[in-house]
Amino acid sequence: MSSIVKWFTENLSNISPLAVVFIISMIPILELRGGLLAASLLKIPIMKAIPICILGNIIPIPFILLFINQIFKFMKEKNILRGFVEKLENRAMRKSDNIQKYEFVGLLLFVGIPLPGTGGWTGSLIASLLKIDIKKSSIAIFCGLIMATVIMSIVSYGLLGALVN
């Protein structure tokens, strides 16, 4: 992930560093984790980076929760990228066991623990596919983003070393 973030920070140098961090935070796979890593590489103070990364990561979430099922249904009916949509659905559902079993806590931990293939985008997709209540899933995802923010701030800004010393 760091090489992707580095590419973005180097190739989007014609826009402000804050905008780069915001854009990276909106991109699936990179999300908030990549945004905080980019902010650290761009020497953006952590207190400026955190709200930008959270906002960038959270903007797509309501659209996924509200509309992805209808979009996927339309795409499959019209045979528009049917294979791609089915692949996304299958990949998301393979990761859904704990979310299905524990719902709120499972979704919160899925979004909050920054591992490859987890995060707000995939968590929202799974919540939508499982038809989890939108209020419950929104709160779980937001809390998960806060948890991921704390973890990634420690990792990206080296706060763990500062706390130990």
N, C-alpha and C positions, 0 to 999 in steps of 0.2 A: 504494500500500500504506500510506503514512503516514496518509492520511485514514481508512482502515479502523482502523488501530491507534489513532489519536486518538479515534475514535468509541468503541472498546472502553474505552479508559482513562477517558473521560468518563462513560460510561453504566454502568460497573461500579464506580463509586466507593463503593458500599456494602459492598464486600468489600476485603480487604487488597490492597495493591498487588502483593505477591508472588503472591497467588492470581490476580490479573488477568494477570500475566506468564506464569504457569504455564498458564492456560487459553488464552491467545493462542498459546502455543508448541505447543499440541495441535491447533490448528485448521488444516485443510488450506489451502494457499495462503499463510497467514501464517507458520505454523511458527516455527522458531527465529529466523528473520530478524525477523519481526514482534514476537516476544517480546523480543528484545534492543533493538529500537527503542522498544518500550513501556517497557521498564525504564529506558532512557535518559531518556525523556520524564517518567517518574515519579520520576526522581532516585534510583533504586536503585543502590547501589554495584555496579560491574561484577563484583566477585568473589562477590557474592551472586546476581547475575542469571545468570551463566553456568551454574552447576549446575542452577538452576531451569528455564532454557530448554532445556538439553540433556535433562533428565529429561522435561519436558513434551513435547518433540518425539519422544523415543525410545519412549515408552510405546505409541503406536499401531503402531509398526513391526512387532513380532513378530506381532501379530494380522493385519496386512495380509499379511505373508509367509506365514503359516500357513493363513489361512482365506479370503482374498479370492477365490481361484479357485472354491472350493466355494460361497461366498455368491453370486457372480455367476452360476454355473451354476444354482443353485436359483432365483434371481430371473428368469433368462431362461426356464427351464422352466415356471415358474408365471406367466409374463408379468407379473411385478411390476417395473415401471419398466424393462422390457426396453430401450427406446430409450435411456434414460439410461445404463444399464450398457454398452450397445454404444458409446455416444458416449464414455464414459470409457475403455473399452478401446481404441478407435480413436485417441483423443487421446494416450493413453500410448504406444501402439505407433508413432505418428508420431515420437515423440521417442526411440525406442529404438535407432536405427541404431548410434551409437557404443557404447552399452552392449552390444548384441549382438556387435559387432565386437571390443571390447576387454574385455568382461566386467568383471573386478574394477576395473581402472583407469578404464574408462568409467563404471561405476556410481559410483565414488568421486568423480570429477570432476563427474558430473551432480548429485550431491547436494551436493558441496562448493562449487561455484561458484554463488553466489546470484544466479541470473537468474530472471525470471518463468517460472513453469511447471516449475521444477526444485525439488528438495528431497527430504526423506526419504519423504514420502507417495507422490509420483509415482515416485521411485526404487524404493520397495518394490513398488509396483504393477507396474512394468515388470519388475523382477526376478522377481516371482511369475508374471506372464504368460509370461515367457521361460523359466520353470522353471530359473532359475539356482540352484545349490546354496545352501541356506539359510545354512550356515556362512559361505561365501564372501560372499554378499550381505549378511549381517548385519555382518560385519567391514568390508566396503567402505562400507556406509551409515553405520556408526558413525564411521569415519575421515573420511568426507565431512562428517558433522555437526561434527566437530572442526574441519575446515578451514573450514566455513561460519561456525563460531563465531569463529574468529580474524578472518576477513574482516569479518564483521558487527560484531564488537566494535570494530574499527578505524573502521568507518564510523559506527556508532551513537554511540560515545562520543568521537569526534573524536581518537582516539589517533594518527592519522596526523599531524595538526597538532602534537601534543605531541612526537612522535618527530622531526619535521623541525626544530622550534625548539630 
